[in-house]
Amino acid sequence: MKPAPSRIDPVFLHRIWGSDNLAPLFPAKTNLAEPIGEAWMTSVDCRIASGPYQGHLLGAAWREMPLGWRGSSLVNTPEFPLLVKFLFPADKLSIQVHPDSAYAYANERAAGGRGKTEMWHACSAEPGAQVLIGLKPGVTREQFRAAIETHKVEELFEAHRVRKGDTFFIAPGTPHAVGSGVVLCEVQEYCDLTYRVYDYGRTDSHGNPRELHIEKAMAVTDFDKTRRTGRVAAAPPSGENSRLLAACYFFATERQEFQARVELESNPYRFELLVVLSGSGSIEWQDQKSLYIPGECWFIPATLGHYALSPNTETVVLRATVPNLALLRTRLKDRGVSAEEVEKALF
């Protein structure tokens, strides 16, 4: 099957903290009857909207894809490995924490047995918007539990102001929360395993409090702060057209901004996801092209080879993949990124 860039249709999920207006990423999603909190761009239930697998669900298509689509390093990966989503909070998300893979494999096999490592990139941010990532130095398990019970848990967190273009890395075991007034693009392991710690007394549509998972959260929370987490890349200076945002064992994400045609090359070792944050134009390969607009996610097959992005308006995209860290280091250094900058971005 001849490789071709393939657009993936999102799945929109109702959340009680979500928004009734998803513009400008999704201008057709305004004045919604119920709030949408998340747009999953690579759910296994997303439908592929173009290319040879048009009409197939992503999860089913992945299992059928030949090596030239997946990439040679992913031949033994049975399930789609990356989840990309947009978050649209009109209210605070719950305070929560995710387990790592070792804990999930031992205790959450029925839920897939995967941990959750994630990063957020701020697509927009209102003045004063913030996220909570990690506990302040010295906070103990006992203090954390007591603060949950007395509704003062936010006071124990490191708060980060958010600007458009900021990036944050959230290691498993790091308690965190997203405030209102931001739109985030999240790249993560394919996992939806969340331990909810505190939910501001909210109830679901039936008037019942949402379930908390305090004991599991206590078991996985990193009180020693041994993992790197928090803000990892500030909003880029004007005119910086390409930068690595974050990379770890599970994903690597690069931000690219351009006003003129960009020539690119796929990587035979692994597929790539191209997420359009702003701008419009065309993806061009061989003698073909397809138009792109904001709010789209494109699957770029590993052996596509040469392709180009030709913008009609200034464009910002995220490029996410499953990395081979040794090859990633070499690639970045070959492009003139200093060794210090490369290591700073790796987790």
KOLMI-663290 format. One line per field, with one value per residue (C-alpha): x, y, z; residue number from 0. Coordinates in steps of 0.25 Angstrom, whole numbers, always signed. Layout:
px	[X_...];
py	[Y_...];
pz	[Z_...];
num	[NUM_...];
REM end
This chain:
px	[+0_+6_+9_+2_-1_-14_-23_-30_-44_-44_-54_-60_-62_-72_-66_-72_-61_-61_-65_-77_-67_-55_-52_-43_-37_-51_-60_-72_-72_-78_-91_-90_-102_-92_-78_-67_-54_-45_-43_-36_-28_-22_-32_-33_-47_-44_-47_-37_-42_-33_-22_-22_-29_-40_-52_-44_-43_-29_-27_-32_-24_-11_-12_-13_-2_+10_+24_+26_+15_+18_+33_+43_+45_+30_+28_+25_+16_+2_-6_-5_+5_+2_-10_-11_-22_-27_-32_-42_-44_-55_-53_-42_-39_-38_-25_-20_-8_-4_+4_+16_+17_+22_+11_+0_+5_+5_-8_-17_-16_-31_-29_-18_-6_+1_+5_+4_+15_+10_+14_+5_+7_-1_-8_-14_-15_-23_-16_-14_-16_-8_-6_-2_+10_+16_+16_+25_+38_+36_+21_+19_+9_+2_+1_-4_-15_-19_-20_-29_-38_-38_-40_-27_-19_-16_-8_+2_+5_+15_+7_+12_+7_+4_+7_+3_+15_+19_+22_+21_+25_+18_+25_+16_+15_+14_+1_-5_-17_-20_-27_-37_-34_-24_-25_-14_-9_-5_+4_+5_+6_-7_-13_-25_-22_-25_-25_-34_-30_-39_-50_-55_-68_-74_-85_-88_-101_-108_-104_-93_-79_-69_-61_-48_-36_-28_-21_-16_-12_-4_+3_+8_+11_+26_+27_+43_+41_+52_+46_+48_+35_+29_+32_+42_+41_+36_+28_+38_+44_+38_+44_+49_+44_+48_+50_+50_+39_+41_+46_+45_+45_+30_+30_+37_+30_+36_+29_+31_+27_+28_+23_+30_+30_+37_+44_+43_+47_+40_+48_+48_+49_+36_+23_+20_+8_+6_-3_-7_-9_-10_-10_-14_-7_-4_+4_+11_+17_+21_+11_+0_-5_-15_-20_-18_-25_-24_-29_-24_-16_-8_-2_+11_+16_+30_+34_+27_+40_+41_+29_+27_+18_+14_+7_-4_-3_+7_+7_+10_+10_+15_+22_+21_+27_+32_+47_+60_+67_+81_+77_+69_+82_+90_+79_+78_+93_+94_+84_+93_+86_+96_+98_+94_+81_+78_+80_+72_+60_+61_+55];
py	[+0_+13_+22_+35_+46_+42_+52_+47_+52_+55_+50_+60_+57_+63_+68_+76_+85_+87_+99_+102_+109_+102_+113_+116_+102_+96_+108_+99_+95_+108_+110_+95_+89_+82_+85_+79_+77_+69_+66_+53_+54_+40_+31_+17_+21_+32_+30_+33_+43_+42_+33_+18_+15_+25_+21_+11_+14_+17_+5_-5_+2_+1_-14_-15_-5_-10_-8_+4_+11_+8_+9_-2_+1_-1_-15_-21_-10_-17_-4_+10_+16_+31_+39_+54_+62_+77_+81_+93_+96_+106_+102_+95_+81_+72_+70_+57_+48_+37_+24_+20_+7_-2_+1_+1_-13_-18_-12_-8_-19_-18_-3_-6_-7_+5_+17_+32_+41_+54_+68_+80_+91_+104_+108_+120_+126_+137_+147_+140_+126_+116_+101_+93_+84_+76_+79_+89_+85_+77_+74_+61_+50_+53_+68_+64_+55_+66_+77_+68_+66_+81_+86_+93_+84_+95_+103_+91_+92_+99_+109_+112_+124_+120_+128_+124_+115_+110_+95_+86_+72_+64_+51_+40_+41_+57_+62_+73_+81_+90_+103_+111_+121_+112_+103_+92_+82_+69_+58_+46_+31_+24_+23_+29_+24_+36_+36_+47_+54_+66_+71_+83_+77_+75_+65_+58_+60_+51_+59_+49_+53_+48_+37_+40_+30_+35_+22_+19_+34_+33_+20_+26_+41_+45_+52_+53_+60_+51_+53_+65_+72_+86_+96_+91_+101_+116_+122_+123_+137_+142_+137_+124_+114_+100_+95_+82_+84_+71_+56_+44_+29_+30_+42_+54_+66_+78_+91_+97_+111_+116_+126_+119_+105_+95_+83_+71_+56_+44_+35_+20_+16_+22_+29_+44_+51_+65_+74_+88_+98_+110_+114_+108_+102_+89_+76_+72_+59_+53_+58_+60_+70_+72_+84_+86_+95_+98_+86_+75_+63_+56_+42_+43_+29_+25_+22_+34_+40_+54_+64_+78_+88_+100_+110_+120_+127_+127_+113_+106_+91_+81_+68_+57_+43_+31_+33_+25_+34_+31_+35_+47_+52_+50_+57_+69_+71_+70_+81_+90_+88_+89_+76_+84_+88_+74_+68_+79_+74_+59_+52];
pz	[+0_-4_+7_+8_+19_+25_+33_+45_+50_+65_+75_+84_+99_+109_+122_+133_+133_+118_+109_+100_+90_+83_+73_+67_+66_+63_+58_+56_+71_+77_+85_+89_+97_+106_+110_+102_+110_+101_+86_+85_+72_+72_+79_+74_+72_+63_+48_+37_+28_+16_+9_+7_+21_+19_+27_+36_+51_+55_+65_+54_+43_+52_+53_+38_+35_+28_+33_+23_+30_+45_+44_+46_+61_+63_+57_+70_+76_+76_+80_+75_+84_+85_+89_+85_+90_+92_+105_+106_+121_+125_+139_+147_+145_+157_+164_+160_+158_+148_+151_+144_+136_+147_+156_+145_+140_+154_+158_+146_+136_+134_+130_+120_+129_+124_+132_+127_+124_+117_+112_+110_+100_+102_+89_+96_+110_+116_+126_+140_+135_+142_+144_+157_+155_+167_+182_+188_+194_+207_+206_+213_+211_+224_+220_+206_+212_+222_+212_+204_+215_+219_+205_+205_+195_+185_+195_+195_+180_+171_+162_+148_+140_+126_+113_+99_+94_+108_+110_+122_+125_+135_+139_+145_+160_+159_+165_+156_+151_+139_+142_+133_+122_+114_+103_+103_+93_+101_+96_+104_+105_+101_+114_+121_+135_+145_+160_+164_+177_+179_+171_+177_+182_+168_+164_+151_+143_+153_+165_+170_+174_+164_+169_+176_+177_+189_+193_+179_+178_+191_+186_+173_+177_+177_+190_+188_+174_+168_+154_+145_+143_+141_+131_+121_+110_+110_+99_+88_+83_+70_+58_+64_+54_+60_+74_+82_+93_+101_+98_+107_+105_+100_+91_+85_+81_+73_+70_+56_+51_+37_+27_+14_+9_+18_+12_+21_+21_+28_+37_+33_+47_+52_+47_+51_+55_+50_+58_+52_+63_+54_+39_+26_+14_+7_+10_-3_-6_-20_-29_-19_-9_+2_+9_+24_+34_+49_+58_+49_+52_+41_+41_+33_+29_+32_+18_+12_+8_+4_+6_+8_+16_+7_+15_+11_+24_+35_+41_+54_+55_+66_+61_+70_+69_+77_+78_+78_+88_+82_+68_+73_+80_+67_+58_+67_+68_+53_+52_+61_+74_+85_+94_+106_+99_+95_+109_+115_+107_+109_+121];
num	[0_1_2_3_4_5_6_7_8_9_10_11_12_13_14_15_16_17_18_19_20_21_22_23_24_25_26_27_28_29_30_31_32_33_34_35_36_37_38_39_40_41_42_43_44_45_46_47_48_49_50_51_52_53_54_55_56_57_58_59_60_61_62_63_64_65_66_67_68_69_70_71_72_73_74_75_76_77_78_79_80_81_82_83_84_85_86_87_88_89_90_91_92_93_94_95_96_97_98_99_100_101_102_103_104_105_106_107_108_109_110_111_112_113_114_115_116_117_118_119_120_121_122_123_124_125_126_127_128_129_130_131_132_133_134_135_136_137_138_139_140_141_142_143_144_145_146_147_148_149_150_151_152_153_154_155_156_157_158_159_160_161_162_163_164_165_166_167_168_169_170_171_172_173_174_175_176_177_178_179_180_181_182_183_184_185_186_187_188_189_190_191_192_193_194_195_196_197_198_199_200_201_202_203_204_205_206_207_208_209_210_211_212_213_214_215_216_217_218_219_220_221_222_223_224_225_226_227_228_229_230_231_232_233_234_235_236_237_238_239_240_241_242_243_244_245_246_247_248_249_250_251_252_253_254_255_256_257_258_259_260_261_262_263_264_265_266_267_268_269_270_271_272_273_274_275_276_277_278_279_280_281_282_283_284_285_286_287_288_289_290_291_292_293_294_295_296_297_298_299_300_301_302_303_304_305_306_307_308_309_310_311_312_313_314_315_316_317_318_319_320_321_322_323_324_325_326_327_328_329_330_331_332_333_334_335_336_337_338_339_340_341_342_343_344_345_346];
REM end
